[in-house]
Amino acid sequence: MESEEFAEILAAVRRFVDKEVIPAEDEIEETDRIPDRIREAAAEMGLFGYALPEEYGGLGLSMSEEVQLAMAVGRTTPAFRSMFGTNNGIAGQVLVNFGTEDQQQRYLPGLASGELIGSFALTEADAGSDPSGLRTKAVRTEDGGFRITGEKRFITNAPQADVFMVFARTGEVADGAKGISVFAVDADLPGVTVGRPDTKMGQRGAQTAVIHFDDVVVGAEALIGGVEGEGFAAAMRSLAKGRLHISALCVGLAERLIEEMVSHAATQTQGGIPIGQFQLVQAMLADSRTEAYAGRAMVIEAARSYDDGTDQRTAPSCAKLFCSEMVDRVADRAVQVHGGMGYMRETTVERFYRDARLFRLYEGTSEIQRTIIAKQMLREAR
């Protein structure tokens, strides 16, 4: 994409976030859903397919472009990004990187237009940060298809999904990661049951739920790539890209929190003096600005190395670790600067304080990122 064309897209998204999404944040929080008017406008702007190939109706953004978009989108409720995030990210990228041409043609145009919602069904009760322990099974049927049985949990967009990228074990448990395959499973197939939306601490409007697969029969064409045993590789590649995207969202949210913090510090008075005049408050502002600046620089550099192929594993984990921890610290300071008002439900920073906490958990916890980084360092030393 030409830089001028992308600049226009980015400017349009920023305007849309400021004029349409931010004013709707309270509505999204209260109703636990994104209004149809926002969903429809986002689809028209191409947001459901910004990271999908242009030949399938997407915008085909590079990683460097994607993180800039994510930082702009990150300035508002995370539920806005979640609405189209799985289409572009962890679900859509499974099809982009591992799907057959037939699978791509069947699903990617609908995902890019927003007509279809994709969902990434990996996490289980005993297989979260370490997906190699998953128990969902896919057994060959006599006609060459598969019978899928198992349960997934905390699956984003499950209540709205039209198709699930389902990770299931086609080998033995002893095979570990090598025995995992991934399937495209339509949500309306017999045996697919989605539970009630989870009641979460934050990120209302981004719905998650349990999915039950009770003897769900799919044809051989549902096996992504037509090859068994590639599920773990597909998951890890999608997650690495997703981690960098999440890092950019964290930067965007931190910058929004800082805006809220500064505005409050400049107008709220104690003893007739704006609290921003107090040095201990200034220290919280300065620390937050410095950390957000560092996070932005880290994300931009990690995206550059992702695009040129020099680092598509360690850098995303470094960025995810730092930025997700950073936005939590900024959110905590924002509540502190607001004082008692920061603890009240009607205050923006209170909502973002709850929203931010999830970033340290999904798409790989902070502990998992540390493990990935350290193992790669030791591998390089050997």
MITI-233690 format. One record per residue (C-alpha): residue number from 1; residue in one letter; x, z, y. Coordinates in nm, 4 decimals, padded with zeros to 6 digits. Layout:
{NUM, "A", {X, Z, Y}}
...
This chain:
{1, "M", {00.0000, 00.0000, 00.0000}}
{2, "E", {00.1256, -00.0855, 00.3479}}
{3, "S", {00.2253, 00.2207, 00.5496}}
{4, "E", {-00.0113, 00.1222, 00.8310}}
{5, "E", {-00.3030, 00.0973, 00.5883}}
{6, "F", {-00.2245, 00.4377, 00.4414}}
{7, "A", {-00.1925, 00.5914, 00.7885}}
{8, "E", {-00.5466, 00.4742, 00.8635}}
{9, "I", {-00.6767, 00.6238, 00.5383}}
{10, "L", {-00.5020, 00.9537, 00.6055}}
{11, "A", {-00.6377, 00.9719, 00.9605}}
{12, "A", {-00.9902, 00.8998, 00.8361}}
{13, "V", {-00.9656, 01.1753, 00.5734}}
{14, "R", {-00.8398, 01.4239, 00.8312}}
{15, "R", {-01.1320, 01.3421, 01.0613}}
{16, "F", {-01.3783, 01.3719, 00.7746}}
{17, "V", {-01.2422, 01.7112, 00.6699}}
{18, "D", {-01.2560, 01.8445, 01.0260}}
{19, "K", {-01.5954, 01.7033, 01.1219}}
{20, "E", {-01.7912, 01.7175, 00.7964}}
{21, "V", {-01.6363, 01.9411, 00.5327}}
{22, "I", {-01.5129, 02.2403, 00.7329}}
{23, "P", {-01.8551, 02.2845, 00.9025}}
{24, "A", {-02.0124, 02.2836, 00.5518}}
{25, "E", {-01.7865, 02.5522, 00.4038}}
{26, "D", {-02.0446, 02.8303, 00.4303}}
{27, "E", {-02.3102, 02.6060, 00.2746}}
{28, "I", {-02.0783, 02.5246, -00.0172}}
{29, "E", {-01.9988, 02.8931, -00.0647}}
{30, "E", {-02.3663, 02.9921, -00.0647}}
{31, "T", {-02.4953, 02.7126, -00.2889}}
{32, "D", {-02.1925, 02.6825, -00.5211}}
{33, "R", {-02.2060, 02.3039, -00.4944}}
{34, "I", {-02.0828, 02.0194, -00.2777}}
{35, "P", {-02.3673, 01.8627, -00.0761}}
{36, "D", {-02.4648, 01.5131, -00.1834}}
{37, "R", {-02.3934, 01.3766, 00.1655}}
{38, "I", {-02.0298, 01.4862, 00.1368}}
{39, "R", {-01.9939, 01.3587, -00.2182}}
{40, "E", {-02.1354, 01.0181, -00.1236}}
{41, "A", {-01.9145, 00.9872, 00.1845}}
{42, "A", {-01.6059, 01.0845, -00.0167}}
{43, "A", {-01.6866, 00.8152, -00.2728}}
{44, "E", {-01.7232, 00.5534, 00.0018}}
{45, "M", {-01.3817, 00.6523, 00.1371}}
{46, "G", {-01.2245, 00.5937, -00.2034}}
{47, "L", {-01.1332, 00.9575, -00.2652}}
{48, "F", {-01.2497, 00.9505, -00.6267}}
{49, "G", {-00.9809, 00.6950, -00.7031}}
{50, "Y", {-00.6934, 00.7452, -00.4595}}
{51, "A", {-00.4387, 00.7905, -00.7408}}
{52, "L", {-00.5872, 00.5313, -00.9774}}
{53, "P", {-00.4557, 00.1733, -00.9991}}
{54, "E", {-00.5863, -00.0803, -00.7513}}
{55, "E", {-00.6806, -00.3257, -01.0281}}
{56, "Y", {-00.9445, -00.0744, -01.1408}}
{57, "G", {-01.0804, -00.0075, -00.7934}}
{58, "G", {-00.8500, 00.2781, -00.6949}}
{59, "L", {-00.6227, 00.3060, -00.3942}}
{60, "G", {-00.3044, 00.3233, -00.6031}}
{61, "L", {-00.1294, 00.5782, -00.3822}}
{62, "S", {00.2293, 00.6759, -00.4547}}
{63, "M", {00.3092, 01.0430, -00.5111}}
{64, "S", {00.4541, 01.0659, -00.1598}}
{65, "E", {00.1281, 00.9330, -00.0184}}
{66, "E", {-00.0823, 01.1485, -00.2482}}
{67, "V", {00.0757, 01.4752, -00.1353}}
{68, "Q", {00.0125, 01.3872, 00.2290}}
{69, "L", {-00.3514, 01.3276, 00.1428}}
{70, "A", {-00.3640, 01.6528, -00.0538}}
{71, "M", {-00.2237, 01.8519, 00.2375}}
{72, "A", {-00.4994, 01.7101, 00.4585}}
{73, "V", {-00.7683, 01.7842, 00.2002}}
{74, "G", {-00.6195, 02.1293, 00.1397}}
{75, "R", {-00.7235, 02.2441, 00.4867}}
{76, "T", {-01.0759, 02.3128, 00.3662}}
{77, "T", {-01.2459, 02.4709, 00.0652}}
{78, "P", {-01.0613, 02.3835, -00.2592}}
{79, "A", {-01.3969, 02.2850, -00.4090}}
{80, "F", {-01.3913, 01.9662, -00.2011}}
{81, "R", {-01.0742, 01.8467, -00.3705}}
{82, "S", {-01.1942, 01.9612, -00.7139}}
{83, "M", {-01.4944, 01.7318, -00.6833}}
{84, "F", {-01.2701, 01.4257, -00.7214}}
{85, "G", {-00.9439, 01.5881, -00.8300}}
{86, "T", {-00.9841, 01.5513, -01.2060}}
{87, "N", {-01.0763, 01.1816, -01.1718}}
{88, "N", {-00.7467, 01.1155, -00.9972}}
{89, "G", {-00.5375, 01.3802, -01.1657}}
{90, "I", {-00.5236, 01.5440, -01.5035}}
{91, "A", {-00.8145, 01.3501, -01.6560}}
{92, "G", {-00.7643, 01.0099, -01.4944}}
{93, "Q", {-00.3889, 01.0097, -01.5470}}
{94, "V", {-00.4337, 01.0456, -01.9234}}
{95, "L", {-00.6080, 00.7082, -01.9176}}
{96, "V", {-00.3642, 00.5550, -01.6674}}
{97, "N", {-00.0518, 00.6545, -01.8597}}
{98, "F", {-00.1669, 00.6523, -02.2234}}
{99, "G", {-00.4985, 00.4661, -02.2513}}
{100, "T", {-00.5387, 00.1257, -02.4096}}
{101, "E", {-00.6465, -00.1640, -02.1890}}
{102, "D", {-00.9984, -00.1400, -02.3333}}
{103, "Q", {-01.0147, 00.2325, -02.2571}}
{104, "Q", {-00.8893, 00.1783, -01.9053}}
{105, "Q", {-01.1397, -00.0982, -01.8408}}
{106, "R", {-01.4226, 00.1142, -01.9795}}
{107, "Y", {-01.3608, 00.4261, -01.7726}}
{108, "L", {-01.1252, 00.3750, -01.4776}}
{109, "P", {-01.3538, 00.1622, -01.2559}}
{110, "G", {-01.6305, 00.4232, -01.2842}}
{111, "L", {-01.3884, 00.7080, -01.2174}}
{112, "A", {-01.2421, 00.5286, -00.9147}}
{113, "S", {-01.5849, 00.4628, -00.7618}}
{114, "G", {-01.7185, 00.8113, -00.8292}}
{115, "E", {-01.9913, 00.6787, -01.0579}}
{116, "L", {-01.8276, 00.8734, -01.3402}}
{117, "I", {-01.6787, 01.2217, -01.3372}}
{118, "G", {-01.3894, 01.2875, -01.5727}}
{119, "S", {-01.2907, 01.6284, -01.7048}}
{120, "F", {-00.9715, 01.7520, -01.8711}}
{121, "A", {-01.0649, 01.9579, -02.1788}}
{122, "L", {-00.7438, 02.1280, -02.2867}}
{123, "T", {-00.7675, 02.5057, -02.2357}}
{124, "E", {-00.8966, 02.7327, -02.5124}}
{125, "A", {-00.9289, 03.1069, -02.5619}}
{126, "D", {-00.5918, 03.1222, -02.7368}}
{127, "A", {-00.4329, 02.8136, -02.5851}}
{128, "G", {-00.3966, 02.8287, -02.2088}}
{129, "S", {-00.0464, 02.8259, -02.0699}}
{130, "D", {00.0808, 02.7156, -02.4111}}
{131, "P", {-00.1440, 02.4293, -02.5246}}
{132, "S", {00.0525, 02.3858, -02.8470}}
{133, "G", {-00.1583, 02.6696, -02.9920}}
{134, "L", {-00.4947, 02.4935, -02.9566}}
{135, "R", {-00.7416, 02.5126, -03.2460}}
{136, "T", {-00.9950, 02.2370, -03.1745}}
{137, "K", {-00.9790, 01.9955, -03.4683}}
{138, "A", {-01.0356, 01.6223, -03.5052}}
{139, "V", {-01.0729, 01.5142, -03.8683}}
{140, "R", {-01.0816, 01.1537, -03.9834}}
{141, "T", {-01.4170, 01.0261, -04.1059}}
{142, "E", {-01.4650, 00.7735, -04.3853}}
{143, "D", {-01.5204, 00.4889, -04.1387}}
{144, "G", {-01.1971, 00.5605, -03.9512}}
{145, "G", {-01.3468, 00.7614, -03.6667}}
{146, "F", {-01.3086, 01.1339, -03.6010}}
{147, "R", {-01.5226, 01.4464, -03.6256}}
{148, "I", {-01.4330, 01.6932, -03.3470}}
{149, "T", {-01.5033, 02.0661, -03.3720}}
{150, "G", {-01.3958, 02.3409, -03.1351}}
{151, "E", {-01.4470, 02.5142, -02.8042}}
{152, "K", {-01.2849, 02.4710, -02.4634}}
{153, "R", {-01.3085, 02.7112, -02.1709}}
{154, "F", {-01.2521, 02.7206, -01.7934}}
{155, "I", {-01.2965, 02.3420, -01.7829}}
{156, "T", {-01.3240, 02.2165, -01.4247}}
{157, "N", {-01.6192, 01.9852, -01.3512}}
{158, "A", {-01.7558, 02.0336, -01.7036}}
{159, "P", {-02.1171, 02.0734, -01.5804}}
{160, "Q", {-02.0960, 01.7409, -01.3930}}
{161, "A", {-01.8692, 01.5473, -01.6298}}
{162, "D", {-01.9604, 01.2139, -01.7859}}
{163, "V", {-01.6490, 01.1914, -02.0019}}
{164, "F", {-01.4062, 01.4516, -02.1330}}
{165, "M", {-01.0413, 01.4004, -02.2188}}
{166, "V", {-01.0495, 01.6260, -02.5246}}
{167, "F", {-00.7286, 01.7548, -02.6767}}
{168, "A", {-00.7649, 01.8265, -03.0464}}
{169, "R", {-00.5431, 01.8906, -03.3434}}
{170, "T", {-00.5182, 01.5958, -03.5828}}
{171, "G", {-00.2247, 01.7466, -03.7683}}
{172, "E", {-00.1601, 02.0890, -03.9152}}
{173, "V", {-00.1154, 02.4037, -03.7055}}
{174, "A", {00.2408, 02.4183, -03.8353}}
{175, "D", {00.3046, 02.0835, -03.6663}}
{176, "G", {00.2750, 02.2540, -03.3272}}
{177, "A", {00.2651, 02.0159, -03.0330}}
{178, "K", {00.3319, 01.7133, -03.2548}}
{179, "G", {-00.0082, 01.7454, -03.4191}}
{180, "I", {-00.2146, 01.7156, -03.0986}}
{181, "S", {-00.4088, 01.4036, -03.0036}}
{182, "V", {-00.6411, 01.3279, -02.7123}}
{183, "F", {-00.9813, 01.1610, -02.7196}}
{184, "A", {-01.2246, 01.0201, -02.4637}}
{185, "V", {-01.5528, 01.1923, -02.5490}}
{186, "D", {-01.8708, 01.0963, -02.3649}}
{187, "A", {-02.0639, 01.4005, -02.2472}}
{188, "D", {-02.3955, 01.2760, -02.3860}}
{189, "L", {-02.2806, 01.2539, -02.7484}}
{190, "P", {-02.4662, 01.4693, -03.0049}}
{191, "G", {-02.2877, 01.8001, -03.0578}}
{192, "V", {-02.1434, 01.8256, -02.7051}}
{193, "T", {-02.2817, 02.1327, -02.5297}}
{194, "V", {-02.1738, 02.2553, -02.1868}}
{195, "G", {-02.2333, 02.6216, -02.1072}}
{196, "R", {-02.3592, 02.7714, -01.7830}}
{197, "P", {-02.1182, 02.7520, -01.4880}}
{198, "D", {-01.8728, 03.0421, -01.4857}}
{199, "T", {-01.9057, 03.3170, -01.2262}}
{200, "K", {-01.5665, 03.3164, -01.0574}}
{201, "M", {-01.3841, 03.5254, -00.7988}}
{202, "G", {-01.3526, 03.2307, -00.5632}}
{203, "Q", {-01.3501, 02.8529, -00.5334}}
{204, "R", {-01.7297, 02.8374, -00.5365}}
{205, "G", {-01.8509, 02.4803, -00.5424}}
{206, "A", {-01.5843, 02.3920, -00.8010}}
{207, "Q", {-01.7698, 02.4628, -01.1221}}
{208, "T", {-01.6069, 02.5459, -01.4536}}
{209, "A", {-01.7697, 02.6101, -01.7894}}
{210, "V", {-01.7254, 02.6445, -02.1634}}
{211, "I", {-01.7692, 02.3291, -02.3748}}
{212, "H", {-01.8706, 02.3380, -02.7415}}
{213, "F", {-01.7910, 02.0482, -02.9721}}
{214, "D", {-02.0003, 02.0893, -03.2871}}
{215, "D", {-01.9185, 01.8103, -03.5340}}
{216, "V", {-01.8998, 01.5512, -03.2580}}
{217, "V", {-01.8432, 01.2106, -03.4138}}
{218, "V", {-01.6457, 00.9508, -03.2195}}
{219, "G", {-01.5187, 00.6098, -03.3187}}
{220, "A", {-01.1553, 00.5184, -03.3628}}
{221, "E", {-01.1679, 00.3580, -03.0166}}
{222, "A", {-01.2006, 00.7066, -02.8624}}
{223, "L", {-00.8434, 00.7992, -02.9628}}
{224, "I", {-00.6441, 00.7582, -02.6418}}
{225, "G", {-00.3768, 00.4952, -02.6880}}
{226, "G", {-00.4957, 00.4399, -03.0449}}
{227, "V", {-00.2118, 00.6658, -03.1611}}
{228, "E", {-00.2286, 01.0156, -03.3081}}
{229, "G", {00.0126, 01.2870, -03.1972}}
{230, "E", {00.0571, 01.1840, -02.8327}}
{231, "G", {-00.1816, 01.4414, -02.6866}}
{232, "F", {00.0809, 01.6962, -02.5913}}
{233, "A", {00.2933, 01.4363, -02.4119}}
{234, "A", {-00.0175, 01.3111, -02.2286}}
{235, "A", {-00.1084, 01.6637, -02.1230}}
{236, "M", {00.2407, 01.7490, -01.9992}}
{237, "R", {00.2783, 01.4276, -01.7999}}
{238, "S", {-00.0619, 01.4714, -01.6365}}
{239, "L", {00.0053, 01.8378, -01.5629}}
{240, "A", {00.3445, 01.7701, -01.4030}}
{241, "K", {00.1850, 01.5290, -01.1561}}
{242, "G", {-00.1038, 01.7687, -01.1039}}
{243, "R", {00.1315, 02.0547, -01.0259}}
{244, "L", {00.2841, 01.8639, -00.7392}}
{245, "H", {-00.0627, 01.7804, -00.6098}}
{246, "I", {-00.1632, 02.1487, -00.6286}}
{247, "S", {00.1532, 02.2392, -00.4372}}
{248, "A", {00.0463, 02.0117, -00.1537}}
{249, "L", {-00.3022, 02.1650, -00.1524}}
{250, "C", {-00.1432, 02.5083, -00.1173}}
{251, "V", {00.0505, 02.3890, 00.1867}}
{252, "G", {-00.2671, 02.2538, 00.3455}}
{253, "L", {-00.4543, 02.5777, 00.2834}}
{254, "A", {-00.1639, 02.7858, 00.4174}}
{255, "E", {-00.1637, 02.5807, 00.7373}}
{256, "R", {-00.5391, 02.6332, 00.7788}}
{257, "L", {-00.4954, 03.0071, 00.7244}}
{258, "I", {-00.2252, 03.0121, 00.9895}}
{259, "E", {-00.4613, 02.8405, 01.2348}}
{260, "E", {-00.7229, 03.1086, 01.1669}}
{261, "M", {-00.4608, 03.3811, 01.2008}}
{262, "V", {-00.3193, 03.2562, 01.5283}}
{263, "S", {-00.6627, 03.2030, 01.6800}}
{264, "H", {-00.7642, 03.5585, 01.5958}}
{265, "A", {-00.4361, 03.7081, 01.7177}}
{266, "A", {-00.4667, 03.5229, 02.0484}}
{267, "T", {-00.8228, 03.6376, 02.1219}}
{268, "Q", {-00.8729, 03.9748, 01.9532}}
{269, "T", {-00.7690, 04.2650, 02.1759}}
{270, "Q", {-00.6729, 04.6264, 02.1200}}
{271, "G", {-00.6442, 04.8463, 02.4283}}
{272, "G", {-00.7088, 04.5399, 02.6408}}
{273, "I", {-00.4079, 04.3562, 02.4963}}
{274, "P", {-00.4302, 04.0555, 02.2594}}
{275, "I", {-00.2997, 04.1704, 01.9213}}
{276, "G", {-00.0727, 03.8657, 01.9178}}
{277, "Q", {00.1376, 04.0510, 02.1758}}
{278, "F", {00.2294, 04.3138, 01.9152}}
{279, "Q", {00.5582, 04.2381, 01.7432}}
{280, "L", {00.4442, 04.3454, 01.3956}}
{281, "V", {00.1592, 04.0938, 01.4183}}
{282, "Q", {00.4025, 03.8320, 01.5474}}
{283, "A", {00.6216, 03.8950, 01.2437}}
{284, "M", {00.3316, 03.8095, 01.0102}}
{285, "L", {00.2634, 03.4912, 01.2037}}
{286, "A", {00.6284, 03.3896, 01.2019}}
{287, "D", {00.6802, 03.4616, 00.8313}}
{288, "S", {00.3709, 03.2607, 00.7441}}
{289, "R", {00.4738, 02.9634, 00.9549}}
{290, "T", {00.8246, 02.9653, 00.8088}}
{291, "E", {00.7031, 02.9760, 00.4498}}
{292, "A", {00.4450, 02.7030, 00.5035}}
{293, "Y", {00.7132, 02.4870, 00.6658}}
{294, "A", {00.9426, 02.5416, 00.3674}}
{295, "G", {00.6581, 02.4558, 00.1291}}
{296, "R", {00.5796, 02.1333, 00.3135}}
{297, "A", {00.9455, 02.0253, 00.3053}}
{298, "M", {00.9688, 02.1106, -00.0648}}
{299, "V", {00.6570, 01.9118, -00.1535}}
{300, "I", {00.7696, 01.6042, 00.0390}}
{301, "E", {01.1103, 01.6072, -00.1294}}
{302, "A", {00.9627, 01.6705, -00.4756}}
{303, "A", {00.7242, 01.3786, -00.4252}}
{304, "R", {01.0136, 01.1526, -00.3272}}
{305, "S", {01.2041, 01.2422, -00.6438}}
{306, "Y", {00.8873, 01.1959, -00.8498}}
{307, "D", {00.8367, 00.8446, -00.7112}}
{308, "D", {01.1943, 00.7323, -00.7696}}
{309, "G", {01.1979, 00.8877, -01.1175}}
{310, "T", {01.4940, 01.1180, -01.0615}}
{311, "D", {01.2923, 01.4350, -01.1275}}
{312, "Q", {00.9390, 01.4388, -01.2647}}
{313, "R", {00.9560, 01.7759, -01.4370}}
{314, "T", {01.1598, 02.0482, -01.2657}}
{315, "A", {01.0751, 01.9636, -00.9052}}
{316, "P", {00.6955, 01.9753, -00.9610}}
{317, "S", {00.7333, 02.3150, -01.1276}}
{318, "C", {00.9562, 02.4442, -00.8467}}
{319, "A", {00.7046, 02.3280, -00.5873}}
{320, "K", {00.4067, 02.4677, -00.7787}}
{321, "L", {00.5785, 02.8049, -00.8223}}
{322, "F", {00.6835, 02.8425, -00.4596}}
{323, "C", {00.3759, 02.6997, -00.2900}}
{324, "S", {00.1162, 02.8799, -00.5000}}
{325, "E", {00.2923, 03.2119, -00.4478}}
{326, "M", {00.3456, 03.1292, -00.0805}}
{327, "V", {-00.0204, 03.0581, -00.0015}}
{328, "D", {-00.1170, 03.3919, -00.1580}}
{329, "R", {00.1226, 03.5725, 00.0744}}
{330, "V", {-00.0096, 03.3810, 00.3748}}
{331, "A", {-00.3693, 03.4584, 00.2776}}
{332, "D", {-00.2832, 03.8269, 00.2448}}
{333, "R", {-00.1249, 03.8314, 00.5911}}
{334, "A", {-00.4247, 03.6469, 00.7344}}
{335, "V", {-00.6566, 03.9207, 00.6094}}
{336, "Q", {-00.4185, 04.1829, 00.7477}}
{337, "V", {-00.4090, 04.0226, 01.0929}}
{338, "H", {-00.7893, 04.0161, 01.0972}}
{339, "G", {-00.7986, 04.3856, 01.0091}}
{340, "G", {-01.1371, 04.5148, 00.8924}}
{341, "M", {-01.2994, 04.1824, 00.9784}}
{342, "G", {-01.0711, 04.0143, 00.7270}}
{343, "Y", {-01.2437, 04.2076, 00.4501}}
{344, "M", {-01.5921, 04.0923, 00.5480}}
{345, "R", {-01.7613, 03.8120, 00.3545}}
{346, "E", {-01.8564, 03.6196, 00.6689}}
{347, "T", {-01.4898, 03.5745, 00.7632}}
{348, "T", {-01.3133, 03.2503, 00.6692}}
{349, "V", {-00.9894, 03.4220, 00.5676}}
{350, "E", {-01.1752, 03.6486, 00.3223}}
{351, "R", {-01.3078, 03.3440, 00.1393}}
{352, "F", {-00.9704, 03.1716, 00.1372}}
{353, "Y", {-00.8046, 03.4922, 00.0144}}
{354, "R", {-01.0224, 03.4696, -00.2982}}
{355, "D", {-00.9832, 03.0931, -00.3272}}
{356, "A", {-00.6036, 03.1024, -00.3072}}
{357, "R", {-00.5585, 03.3395, -00.5999}}
{358, "L", {-00.6440, 03.0741, -00.8575}}
{359, "F", {-00.3550, 02.8472, -00.7595}}
{360, "R", {-00.1092, 03.0809, -00.9344}}
{361, "L", {-00.3023, 03.0473, -01.2599}}
{362, "Y", {-00.4283, 02.6962, -01.3271}}
{363, "E", {-00.2255, 02.3921, -01.4267}}
{364, "G", {00.0411, 02.6322, -01.5476}}
{365, "T", {00.0839, 02.9918, -01.4351}}
{366, "S", {00.3759, 03.1015, -01.2189}}
{367, "E", {00.5340, 03.2504, -01.5306}}
{368, "I", {00.5116, 02.9175, -01.7133}}
{369, "Q", {00.6697, 02.7384, -01.4156}}
{370, "R", {00.9611, 02.9829, -01.4244}}
{371, "T", {01.0043, 02.9158, -01.7955}}
{372, "I", {01.0001, 02.5378, -01.7461}}
{373, "I", {01.2529, 02.5572, -01.4631}}
{374, "A", {01.4908, 02.7887, -01.6481}}
{375, "K", {01.4791, 02.5913, -01.9733}}
{376, "Q", {01.5570, 02.2704, -01.7882}}
{377, "M", {01.8496, 02.4377, -01.6106}}
{378, "L", {01.9934, 02.5542, -01.9433}}
{379, "R", {01.9314, 02.2153, -02.1035}}
{380, "E", {02.1276, 02.0481, -01.8230}}
{381, "A", {02.4092, 02.3009, -01.8585}}
{382, "R", {02.4470, 02.2119, -02.2266}}
